[in-house]
Amino acid sequence: MKKHAVLALFALPALALAADDAIVLSHESIRQRIALFEAKPSSQSTPGMSKYLWRGEPLWFIESPCCDHFNYLYNAQGQPVCAFSGGIAGAGDGACPAGITLFPSTAAATTP
């Protein structure tokens, strides 16, 4: 019985990582969401999605549908760049390029 309890404790972090990985959408799915976002007039917002410029390149921030999942930044090809926020601690995956800071009110990602 104790062996199963210990095994379950070690498996929990692996399950959490697998759940976050499952939220990364396919490149095609992201490209479709980007196209829909771009087709809307600038006066209409898309809940849970924002566009930013970083070093001259567009990035799209897409919030995950539920808690404790990563919120990814995607490039124009629909590939995840990094998880800027979200996850168990809320701080993302720590893989964003140095200096990326999102300012939703100005719709620009900046570097120092």
Backbone as a printed PyTorch tensor [residue, N CA C, xyz], in Angstrom:
tensor([[[  0.8230,  -1.1940,   0.0000],
         [  0.0000,   0.0000,   0.0000],
         [  0.8680,   1.2600,   0.0000]],

        [[  1.9270,   1.2730,   0.8500],
         [  2.7990,   2.4420,   0.9260],
         [  3.5420,   2.6580,  -0.3950]],

        [[  3.9090,   1.5590,  -1.0640],
         [  4.6090,   1.6680,  -2.3430],
         [  3.7390,   2.3810,  -3.3680]],

        [[  2.4380,   2.0910,  -3.3740],
         [  1.5250,   2.7290,  -4.3230],
         [  1.3750,   4.2120,  -4.0330]],

        [[  1.3320,   4.5790,  -2.7560],
         [  1.1970,   5.9900,  -2.3780],
         [  2.4310,   6.7740,  -2.8100]],

        [[  3.6090,   6.2090,  -2.5980],
         [  4.8470,   6.8780,  -2.9930],
         [  4.9180,   7.0000,  -4.5090]],

        [[  4.5520,   5.9570,  -5.2160],
         [  4.5450,   5.9850,  -6.6690],
         [  3.5920,   7.0650,  -7.1800]],

        [[  2.4300,   7.1840,  -6.5670],
         [  1.4450,   8.1930,  -6.9720],
         [  2.0060,   9.5950,  -6.7870]],

        [[  2.7500,   9.8380,  -5.7110],
         [  3.3370,  11.1620,  -5.4770],
         [  4.3520,  11.5080,  -6.5510]],

        [[  5.1240,  10.5390,  -7.0080],
         [  6.1010,  10.7980,  -8.0580],
         [  5.4380,  10.9680,  -9.4150]],

        [[  4.3000,  10.3750,  -9.6170],
         [  3.6020,  10.4510, -10.9010],
         [  2.8700,  11.7700, -11.0810]],

        [[  2.4830,  12.4330,  -9.9980],
         [  1.7080,  13.6800, -10.1140],
         [  2.4070,  14.7500, -10.9370]],

        [[  3.6880,  15.0660, -10.6900],
         [  4.3270,  16.0830, -11.5390],
         [  4.3550,  15.6880, -13.0110]],

        [[  4.5560,  14.4280, -13.2980],
         [  4.5640,  13.9800, -14.6940],
         [  3.2020,  14.1740, -15.3330]],

        [[  2.1370,  13.9130, -14.5860],
         [  0.7920,  14.1170, -15.1150],
         [  0.5300,  15.5910, -15.3650]],

        [[  1.0150,  16.4600, -14.4730],
         [  0.8270,  17.8970, -14.6590],
         [  1.5420,  18.3630, -15.9250]],

        [[  2.7530,  17.8700, -16.1600],
         [  3.4750,  18.2570, -17.3670],
         [  2.7510,  17.7580, -18.6100]],

        [[  2.2460,  16.5450, -18.5590],
         [  1.5320,  16.0040, -19.7100],
         [  0.2810,  16.8190, -19.9980]],

        [[ -0.4130,  17.2660, -18.9680],
         [ -1.6260,  18.0730, -19.1660],
         [ -1.2780,  19.3950, -19.8270]],

        [[ -0.1800,  20.0510, -19.3950],
         [  0.2230,  21.3140, -20.0130],
         [  0.6380,  21.1050, -21.4590]],

        [[  1.3580,  20.0450, -21.7450],
         [  1.7790,  19.7790, -23.1080],
         [  0.5790,  19.5650, -24.0260]],

        [[ -0.4880,  18.9840, -23.5030],
         [ -1.6630,  18.6920, -24.3110],
         [ -2.3790,  19.9690, -24.7590]],

        [[ -2.1480,  21.0820, -24.0620],
         [ -2.8240,  22.3320, -24.3980],
         [ -2.1750,  22.9980, -25.6140]],

        [[ -0.9330,  22.6630, -25.9440],
         [ -0.3020,  23.2330, -27.1250],
         [ -1.0870,  22.7580, -28.3420]],

        [[ -1.6560,  23.6950, -29.0700],
         [ -2.5050,  23.3680, -30.2120],
         [ -1.6650,  23.0860, -31.4500]],

        [[ -2.2590,  22.4610, -32.4280],
         [ -1.5440,  22.1680, -33.6660],
         [ -1.2090,  23.4730, -34.3870]],

        [[ -0.1540,  23.4460, -35.1930],
         [  0.2520,  24.6410, -35.9390],
         [ -0.8890,  25.1370, -36.8240]],

        [[ -1.5860,  24.2110, -37.4590],
         [ -2.6930,  24.5850, -38.3480],
         [ -3.8230,  25.2450, -37.5660]],

        [[ -4.1290,  24.7070, -36.4080],
         [ -5.1820,  25.2770, -35.5580],
         [ -4.8250,  26.7100, -35.1470]],

        [[ -3.5880,  26.9150, -34.7910],
         [ -3.1350,  28.2590, -34.3980],
         [ -3.1800,  29.1880, -35.6020]],

        [[ -2.7160,  28.7320, -36.7620],
         [ -2.7570,  29.5820, -37.9610],
         [ -4.2010,  29.9780, -38.2920]],

        [[ -5.1370,  29.0780, -38.0990],
         [ -6.5500,  29.4010, -38.3450],
         [ -7.0420,  30.4550, -37.3560]],

        [[ -6.6700,  30.3130, -36.0830],
         [ -7.0780,  31.3100, -35.0800],
         [ -6.4540,  32.6650, -35.3880]],

        [[ -5.1980,  32.6740, -35.8320],
         [ -4.5330,  33.9320, -36.1910],
         [ -5.2650,  34.5810, -37.3630]],

        [[ -5.6190,  33.7980, -38.3710],
         [ -6.3310,  34.3330, -39.5420],
         [ -7.6690,  34.9380, -39.1360]],

        [[ -8.4070,  34.2770, -38.2640],
         [ -9.6750,  34.8240, -37.7770],
         [ -9.4500,  36.1140, -36.9970]],

        [[ -8.4120,  36.1310, -36.1810],
         [ -8.0670,  37.3240, -35.3950],
         [ -7.7620,  38.4960, -36.3260]],

        [[ -6.9470,  38.2380, -37.3480],
         [ -6.5380,  39.2810, -38.2840],
         [ -7.7000,  39.7680, -39.1510]],

        [[ -8.6920,  38.9310, -39.3980],
         [ -9.8190,  39.2890, -40.2540],
         [-10.8090,  40.2240, -39.5580]],

        [[-10.7790,  40.2680, -38.2300],
         [-11.7140,  41.1260, -37.5010],
         [-11.2590,  42.5870, -37.5660]],

        [[-12.2140,  43.5070, -37.5670],
         [-11.8410,  44.9220, -37.4740],
         [-11.1020,  45.1780, -36.1610]],

        [[-10.2100,  46.1440, -36.1650],
         [ -9.4020,  46.4130, -34.9730],
         [-10.2480,  46.8290, -33.7710]],

        [[-11.4730,  47.2640, -34.0150],
         [-12.3390,  47.6710, -32.9050],
         [-12.9350,  46.4740, -32.1660]],

        [[-12.8600,  45.2800, -32.7720],
         [-13.3830,  44.0670, -32.1260],
         [-12.2300,  43.2920, -31.4980]],

        [[-12.4310,  42.8820, -30.2710],
         [-11.3880,  42.0970, -29.6200],
         [-11.7700,  40.6180, -29.6240]],

        [[-10.7670,  39.7840, -29.5010],
         [-10.9680,  38.3430, -29.4010],
         [-10.6250,  37.9530, -27.9720]],

        [[-11.6150,  37.5130, -27.1930],
         [-11.3180,  37.1410, -25.8080],
         [-10.2480,  36.0560, -25.7380]],

        [[ -9.2930,  36.2490, -24.8410],
         [ -8.2550,  35.2510, -24.6310],
         [ -7.1520,  35.2370, -25.6640]],

        [[ -7.1030,  36.2510, -26.5360],
         [ -6.0710,  36.2940, -27.5810],
         [ -5.6370,  37.7300, -27.8120]],

        [[ -4.3260,  37.9360, -27.8650],
         [ -3.7670,  39.2700, -28.1040],
         [ -2.5970,  39.1690, -29.0650]],

        [[ -2.3880,  40.2270, -29.8390],
         [ -1.2610,  40.2760, -30.7670],
         [ -0.2320,  41.2680, -30.2470]],

        [[  1.0390,  40.9100, -30.3940],
         [  2.1470,  41.7490, -29.9540],
         [  3.2170,  41.7700, -31.0330]],

        [[  4.0440,  42.7680, -31.0120],
         [  5.2380,  42.8040, -31.8530],
         [  6.4440,  42.6870, -30.9410]],

        [[  7.3610,  41.8200, -31.3150],
         [  8.5990,  41.6630, -30.5570],
         [  9.7370,  41.5550, -31.5530]],

        [[ 10.6500,  42.5360, -31.4800],
         [ 11.7770,  42.6030, -32.4270],
         [ 11.2870,  42.5790, -33.8660]],

        [[ 10.1660,  43.2580, -34.1000],
         [  9.6130,  43.3700, -35.4410],
         [  8.7920,  42.1820, -35.9090]],

        [[  8.7010,  41.1500, -35.1040],
         [  7.9540,  39.9490, -35.4720],
         [  6.6480,  39.8860, -34.6900]],

        [[  5.5450,  39.5080, -35.3520],
         [  4.2890,  39.3760, -34.6150],
         [  4.2750,  38.1060, -33.7680]],

        [[  3.7180,  38.2330, -32.5780],
         [  3.4870,  37.0970, -31.6920],
         [  2.0420,  37.1610, -31.2380]],

        [[  1.4300,  36.0160, -31.0440],
         [  0.0640,  35.9640, -30.5520],
         [  0.0590,  35.2420, -29.2170]],

        [[ -0.5070,  35.9110, -28.2290],
         [ -0.6540,  35.3540, -26.8920],
         [ -2.0440,  34.7330, -26.8090]],

        [[ -2.0990,  33.4400, -26.5290],
         [ -3.3820,  32.7400, -26.4570],
         [ -3.5150,  32.1080, -25.0780]],

        [[ -4.5530,  32.5420, -24.3640],
         [ -4.8030,  32.0100, -23.0350],
         [ -5.3640,  30.5990, -23.1320]],

        [[ -4.9660,  29.7560, -22.2090],
         [ -5.5000,  28.3970, -22.1390],
         [ -6.9190,  28.4390, -21.5930]],

        [[ -7.7030,  27.4290, -21.9360],
         [ -9.1090,  27.4480, -21.5360],
         [ -9.3550,  27.2280, -20.0470]],

        [[ -8.3640,  26.7730, -19.3150],
         [ -8.6080,  26.4980, -17.9020],
         [ -7.3580,  26.7440, -17.0660]],

        [[ -7.5600,  26.6190, -15.8310],
         [ -6.5450,  26.8960, -14.8160],
         [ -5.3560,  25.9250, -14.8610]],

        [[ -4.2340,  26.4110, -14.3690],
         [ -3.0010,  25.6340, -14.2230],
         [ -2.4080,  25.1240, -15.5410]],

        [[ -2.8620,  25.6420, -16.6670],
         [ -2.2640,  25.3030, -17.9490],
         [ -1.4500,  26.5000, -18.4220]],

        [[ -0.4450,  26.2520, -19.2090],
         [  0.3800,  27.3340, -19.7360],
         [ -0.3970,  28.1850, -20.7420]],

        [[ -0.0670,  29.4710, -20.7780],
         [ -0.5880,  30.4140, -21.7660],
         [  0.5710,  30.7070, -22.7190]],

        [[  0.4460,  30.2520, -23.9650],
         [  1.5620,  30.2890, -24.9010],
         [  1.5760,  31.5250, -25.7810]],

        [[  2.7890,  31.9020, -26.1820],
         [  3.0230,  32.8710, -27.2500],
         [  3.3370,  32.0650, -28.4940]],

        [[  2.6790,  32.3950, -29.6000],
         [  2.8940,  31.6830, -30.8600],
         [  3.4370,  32.6410, -31.9050]],

        [[  4.2700,  32.1270, -32.8080],
         [  4.7740,  32.9390, -33.9120],
         [  3.7990,  32.8650, -35.0880]],

        [[  4.1280,  33.5370, -36.1790],
         [  3.2380,  33.6000, -37.3390],
         [  3.0460,  32.2450, -38.0140]],

        [[  3.9530,  31.3040, -37.7810],
         [  3.8190,  29.9600, -38.3520],
         [  2.9560,  29.0520, -37.4750]],

        [[  2.4890,  29.5830, -36.3410],
         [  1.6650,  28.7980, -35.4340],
         [  2.4570,  27.9350, -34.4820]],

        [[  3.7570,  28.1710, -34.3880],
         [  4.6090,  27.3840, -33.4990],
         [  4.7050,  28.0800, -32.1440]],

        [[  4.6400,  27.3150, -31.0430],
         [  4.7880,  27.9390, -29.7290],
         [  6.2150,  28.4590, -29.5400]],

        [[  6.3260,  29.7020, -29.0960],
         [  7.6270,  30.2950, -28.7940],
         [  7.9840,  29.9580, -27.3550]],

        [[  7.0270,  30.1480, -26.4600],
         [  7.2070,  29.8470, -25.0500],
         [  5.8700,  29.9980, -24.3440]],

        [[  5.8280,  29.5530, -23.1070],
         [  4.6430,  29.7780, -22.2710],
         [  4.9620,  30.9850, -21.3990]],

        [[  4.3670,  32.1200, -21.7470],
         [  4.6850,  33.3540, -21.0370],
         [  4.1470,  33.3410, -19.6070]],

        [[  2.9880,  32.7320, -19.4140],
         [  2.3950,  32.6930, -18.0780],
         [  1.6290,  31.3980, -17.9210]],

        [[  1.0040,  31.2410, -16.7710],
         [  0.2120,  30.0540, -16.4990],
         [  1.0560,  28.9440, -15.9070]],

        [[  0.4710,  27.7720, -15.8110],
         [  1.1110,  26.6500, -15.1430],
         [  0.7730,  26.6780, -13.6550]],

        [[  1.2560,  25.7110, -12.9330],
         [  0.9350,  25.5830, -11.5090],
         [  1.3240,  26.8460, -10.7400]],

        [[  2.5180,  27.3860, -10.9940],
         [  2.9800,  28.5710, -10.2660],
         [  2.5370,  29.8770, -10.9220]],

        [[  2.0330,  29.8000, -12.1530],
         [  1.5500,  30.9990, -12.8350],
         [  2.6190,  31.7830, -13.5690]],

        [[  3.8630,  31.3150, -13.5350],
         [  4.9710,  32.0650, -14.1210],
         [  5.4110,  31.5490, -15.4810]],

        [[  4.6300,  30.6760, -16.1180],
         [  5.0020,  30.1530, -17.4250],
         [  6.0320,  29.0530, -17.3250]],

        [[  6.6680,  28.7670, -18.4780],
         [  7.6320,  27.6660, -18.5130],
         [  9.0810,  28.1200, -18.3630]],

        [[  9.3120,  29.4140, -18.2730],
         [ 10.6740,  29.9230, -18.1120],
         [ 11.4940,  29.8760, -19.3840]],

        [[ 10.8760,  29.5670, -20.5190],
         [ 11.6090,  29.4170, -21.7790],
         [ 11.4770,  30.6240, -22.7050]],

        [[ 10.8290,  31.7010, -22.2590],
         [ 10.6890,  32.8770, -23.1210],
         [ 12.0480,  33.5450, -23.3100]],

        [[ 12.2890,  34.0980, -24.4930],
         [ 13.5510,  34.7930, -24.7260],
         [ 13.7610,  35.9010, -23.7020]],

        [[ 15.0070,  36.1120, -23.3310],
         [ 15.3350,  37.1310, -22.3330],
         [ 14.7800,  38.4840, -22.7480]],

        [[ 14.1610,  39.1530, -21.8090],
         [ 13.6820,  40.5040, -22.0410],
         [ 12.2680,  40.6170, -22.5590]],

        [[ 11.5960,  39.5200, -22.8410],
         [ 10.2170,  39.6150, -23.3290],
         [  9.3200,  40.0780, -22.1800]],

        [[  8.6130,  41.1680, -22.4020],
         [  7.6450,  41.6970, -21.4540],
         [  6.4270,  42.1090, -22.2500]],

        [[  5.2720,  41.6220, -21.8630],
         [  4.0580,  41.9500, -22.5980],
         [  3.3260,  43.0970, -21.9170]],

        [[  2.9010,  44.0460, -22.7040],
         [  2.1050,  45.1580, -22.2170],
         [  0.8130,  45.1900, -23.0110]],

        [[ -0.2380,  44.5110, -22.5240],
         [ -1.4910,  44.4440, -23.2880],
         [ -2.0770,  45.7990, -23.6390]],

        [[ -1.9040,  46.7990, -22.7820],
         [ -2.5240,  48.0930, -23.0610],
         [ -1.8960,  48.7700, -24.2850]],

        [[ -0.6340,  48.4630, -24.6020],
         [ -0.0040,  49.0770, -25.7590],
         [  0.1170,  48.1020, -26.9160]],

        [[ -0.2860,  46.8600, -26.6970],
         [ -0.2270,  45.8030, -27.7240],
         [  1.1700,  45.6800, -28.3210]],

        [[  2.1860,  45.7220, -27.4710],
         [  3.5560,  45.5650, -27.9410],
         [  4.3630,  44.7570, -26.9320]],

        [[  5.1760,  43.8770, -27.4180],
         [  6.1300,  43.1800, -26.5590],
         [  7.4300,  43.9490, -26.7170]],

        [[  8.0880,  44.2000, -25.6220],
         [  9.2910,  45.0130, -25.6820],
         [ 10.4790,  44.2680, -25.1200]],

        [[ 11.6520,  44.7400, -25.4400],
         [ 12.8800,  44.2150, -24.8720],
         [ 13.6160,  45.3840, -24.2330]],

        [[ 14.4230,  45.0960, -23.2260],
         [ 15.1750,  46.2030, -22.5790],
         [ 16.2150,  46.7850, -23.5020]]])
